[in-house]
């Protein structure tokens, strides 16, 4: 049995997987429940192939079913599920930047949303 760290929605979970270098996890870890209709969370259900095993699923299969990109480091036994690809695509199509907060040269924090409706120049510099 191998211990993995699984990151989902900015939370880290420790998981014991019987798949060795292949991560096999219970969908409940990500908030999904296995029902006859498929994987369900609240009012949303996603069909699961008939040949998929009951219980824990291969993380790559779970990633495809949920439409969530997955990054896996098999050497360090770490996996991270990204936000659903459809959500990210919708955010990009909207043309609206996510809100963030950065300090100015005097250490005063400013949020992008503070400048909503105004023209703003963001200047970034990196020496590398």
C-alpha positions in Angstrom: 0.0 0.0 0.0 1.3 3.4 -1.0 0.6 6.7 0.8 -0.3 9.6 -1.5 -1.0 13.3 -1.0 -4.0 14.3 -3.1 -4.7 18.1 -3.5 -8.2 19.1 -4.3 -9.8 22.6 -4.0 -6.7 23.8 -2.2 -7.0 21.1 0.5 -4.4 18.3 0.9 -5.7 14.8 1.7 -3.5 11.8 2.7 -4.7 8.7 0.9 -3.5 5.1 1.1 -3.7 3.5 -2.4 -3.5 -0.1 -3.2 -2.4 0.7 -6.8 1.3 1.1 -6.1 2.5 3.8 -8.5 -1.1 4.1 -9.9 -3.3 6.3 -7.7 -6.6 4.6 -6.9 -8.9 6.7 -4.8 -12.5 6.8 -3.5 -14.5 9.4 -5.3 -16.0 10.4 -1.9 -12.6 12.1 -1.2 -13.6 14.7 -3.9 -17.2 14.9 -2.6 -18.8 12.5 -5.1 -21.0 9.6 -4.2 -21.4 6.4 -6.3 -25.1 5.8 -7.1 -26.8 3.7 -9.8 -26.9 6.8 -11.9 -23.2 7.3 -11.7 -21.0 9.6 -9.6 -23.3 12.2 -7.9 -22.7 15.4 -6.0 -25.7 17.4 -5.0 -28.0 17.5 -8.1 -25.3 16.6 -10.6 -24.7 13.0 -11.7 -22.0 11.9 -14.1 -22.4 8.5 -15.8 -19.7 5.9 -15.1 -18.7 3.2 -17.6 -20.4 -0.2 -16.8 -17.0 -1.9 -16.7 -15.6 0.6 -14.1 -14.9 -1.1 -10.7 -17.2 -0.5 -7.8 -15.6 1.7 -5.0 -12.2 3.3 -5.6 -11.3 4.4 -9.1 -8.1 5.0 -11.0 -7.4 8.8 -10.6 -6.8 9.2 -14.3 -10.3 7.7 -15.0 -11.8 9.9 -12.3 -10.2 13.0 -13.8 -11.6 12.2 -17.3 -15.1 11.5 -15.9 -15.2 14.8 -13.9 -13.6 16.9 -16.6 -10.9 18.0 -14.2 -7.2 18.1 -15.3 -4.9 16.0 -13.1 -1.2 16.4 -12.4 0.6 13.4 -10.9 4.1 13.0 -9.6 4.7 9.3 -9.1 8.1 9.8 -7.6 6.8 11.9 -4.7 3.3 10.3 -4.7 1.5 13.6 -5.0 -1.6 14.3 -7.2 -3.5 17.5 -7.8 -6.9 17.9 -9.3 -7.5 21.2 -11.1 -10.7 23.1 -11.4 -13.0 21.7 -14.0 -11.9 22.5 -17.5 -15.3 23.8 -18.5 -15.2 26.3 -15.5 -11.8 27.5 -16.6 -12.9 27.9 -20.2 -15.9 29.9 -19.2 -13.7 32.2 -17.1 -11.4 32.8 -20.0 -14.3 33.5 -22.4 -15.7 36.0 -20.0 -12.6 38.2 -20.3 -12.8 39.0 -16.6 -9.6 38.7 -14.6 -9.7 36.9 -11.3 -9.5 39.2 -8.3 -6.1 39.3 -6.5 -4.3 41.4 -4.0 -0.7 42.8 -4.2 1.3 45.3 -2.2 2.6 48.5 -3.7 6.2 49.8 -3.1 5.1 51.1 0.3 3.6 47.8 1.4 0.0 48.9 1.1 -2.2 46.1 -0.3 -4.4 46.8 -3.3 -7.1 44.5 -4.8 -7.8 44.4 -8.5 -11.5 44.9 -7.7 -10.7 48.2 -6.1 -10.1 49.6 -9.6 -13.2 48.1 -11.2 -14.4 50.4 -14.0 -11.0 52.2 -14.2 -8.1 51.7 -16.6 -5.2 50.1 -14.8 -1.7 49.3 -15.9 -0.1 46.3 -14.2 3.7 46.2 -14.5 5.5 43.0 -13.6 9.3 42.6 -13.5 11.4 39.5 -12.9 15.2 39.4 -12.9 15.4 35.8 -14.1 
